[in-house]
Amino acid sequence: MIGINQFRLGSAKPRVAQSHRWRSFRRPRYTQRISHGRLVMAREVFEIEQEIRTLPDPEKERLLRALLEELDGPPDTGVVEAWLDEIQRRSRELDAGLVEPIPADKVFADLRAKLLGR
């Protein structure tokens, strides 16, 4: 039986109600488009995760960096230039004796004290 809500506007074809029984919580799969617009299922993400876990740490790090670069997109040249300017400014101030460096141990101790409310 086809209800009124199962018709698409402007289409004589009814939409077939899909059963929820066939839906299962499967791990996501990667798909790959091949000729004639057909989709072919590739390896499951779970399989790829397992393979990555067997890689040596340097290879995992290289893969992680490549994926993060892909997700982040190209670097923002404005930000890179701003940081380079800031680094050069701070270096000039240190070289000229305008500022006094603070040892990292003191900086971290002060931060710990502030965080602990002392």
Order of alpha helices (4+ residues) and beta strands (2+ residues): beta-beta-alpha-alpha-alpha-alpha
